[in-house]
């Protein structure tokens, strides 16, 4: 069994000082986090993507597939270009295509597709083996709200300042301080 699958850590999140919700108390893997379920592994991935969004925003760095993977799997440790190319092939996205944040419905769908593709690369599995229900449940666990029910396309969305986001922004605390770490 692939390590990321065995650890319920489909994106191979490395162990750090962070104590993640859903992290196993008794671990055997010295390098990577082990989660109680695949949904908790995806929960951590969603939280990391959210942190990346705010970090990139503050650095005026575009939030794209290329910038995300370059940070997730840096060239000092991985064949990053091949990783990006495979993810682009699987998702049909462009490497420099601007992605919306995880609180925008279009962003949620595109980022869930990104997480599925990254799982294929990280775990060396076939796309049909990705647990898409765990990705959706991980989103709900990460942000305490349901995964959107219908996939949107670009024409359904007016970007980060559309009416839906204004409503969400008023209701949720999306500040970086609220979502750092776990």
N, C-alpha and C positions, 0 to 999 in steps of 0.2 A: 504494500500500500504506500502511496506517495506521502511524503512527510507532511505537507500542508493539509492533506486530507486526514491523515492520522491525528494530527494536532488540532483539527477543526480550525485551522488557521490558513485559509485558502490563499492569502496573499503573503504568507511567510513573514509576518511581522516579527521583528527581532525583539528579544527580551531586553528591557531597559529597567529603569526604576519605576516606570508606570505600572500601577496595579489596575488592570482593566476589569470592568464588570464582566462577569462570566468567565474569568480566568480560572483555570484549575488551581487548586491549592497545592496539590502534590504533583510536581512536574518531573519529567525525566529528560526532556530535551534541554540541553544547556544553552542553545543558541536562540531558539524560537519560542514564542509564547504558545501555550497550549490552552485551548478554550473548552468549556463544557459542551458547547454545541457549535455547529457551523454558523448559526445565526449570530452568535456572540463574536465569532471571528469576523464576520462581515460588519457587525456593529462597530468594532474597532476600526475597520477600514473606512467606513463612512465618517467616523469622527476624525480620522487622520485627513481624509479629503477635505473635510470642513475646515480644519486647521490650515491645510495648505491654501485653501481659497483665501482666507484672511491674511495669511503670511504673504502670499503672492500679491494680494491687493495692496498691502502696506509697502511692499517693495516695488510696486508698479510693474510687476511681472505678469504677463498674460497667463490666464488659467486655461491651459491647453493640454491635450494628450501628451505632447512632447515635454512640456515643463513638468507635468505631474510625474511622468515615468523617469525623467532625468533625475528627479529628486528621490523617487521611490527606489529606483535601481540604478544608482550612480555608476558612471563609466569606470570608476576605480574598482568596482566589485563585480560588474556585469557587462555583458555585450548589449549595452543600452540601445544602440541603433537597431539591432536585430529585434530586440524586445518591442521597441516602438513600431517598427515595420509590421510585426506580427499582429499587434493590437490594432493598428490601422486597417490591416487586411480583414480582421475579424469584425470590426465595428463599422467599417465604411466611412469613418470620420477622417478628417484631414488633420495632419500633425499640428498645424498652427490654427486650427479651428477653435474659436473662442467657445469655452464651455460655460454654462450657467451654473450658479451656485446650487448646493443641495437643497435649498429651500424654494427654488423655482421648479415648477412641475416639469418643464422641458429639461432642466438641469438634472432632475432626479432620474428621468428615463435615460438620458445620455450617460450619466455617471454609473447607472446600474449596468448598462451595456459595457462601459469601460471596466467595471469591476469583474464582470463575467469574462471578458477577454484577458484581463490580467491574471485571473485564476487559471485560465488555460495555459498561459505562459509560465506562471509560477509553479504550477503543479504538474505540468506536462500531461494534461488530460485532453480529451476531445471536447469540443464545445457542448455536445449533447450531455456530457457528464456534469456540467455545472449545475449546482442546486440554486436555480433562480428564485425559488420560494424562500430560501435562506437569505438571499440578498435582500429581498423585500422585507422579511422579518427583521433583519439586521438594521434596516433603515428605521423601522418602527421602534426598535429598541434604542437606537442612537438618538432619535429626535422626539420620541414620545408622541408620534402622530402617524396616521396610516399612510402607507405607500399609495401614491395616486393610482386611481383605477383605470384611467385611459391614457394611452400614450399620446402625447401631443406632437405636433410638428412645428416647424419654424413659423408657419402662417398663423398658428393659434397663439403665438406668443409675441409680446411687444418688448421683450427684453427685461432686464433687471428692474425696471421701474414700472412694470405693468400693474394694473389694479390689484391682481391677486397678491403680488409681493407687498404692496402697501398694506393690505389686510394682514398678511402674515407678519410683517415687520411690526405692526401695532400689537399683535397678540403674543408673539414670541420674543424672547431675548436672544437675538442672534449676535450679540457682541462677542468678540474674540475671547473676552474674559470668561464668558459663560460656558464656552466650549473648548477650553484648553485641556490638553491631557485626556484623561479617561472620558 
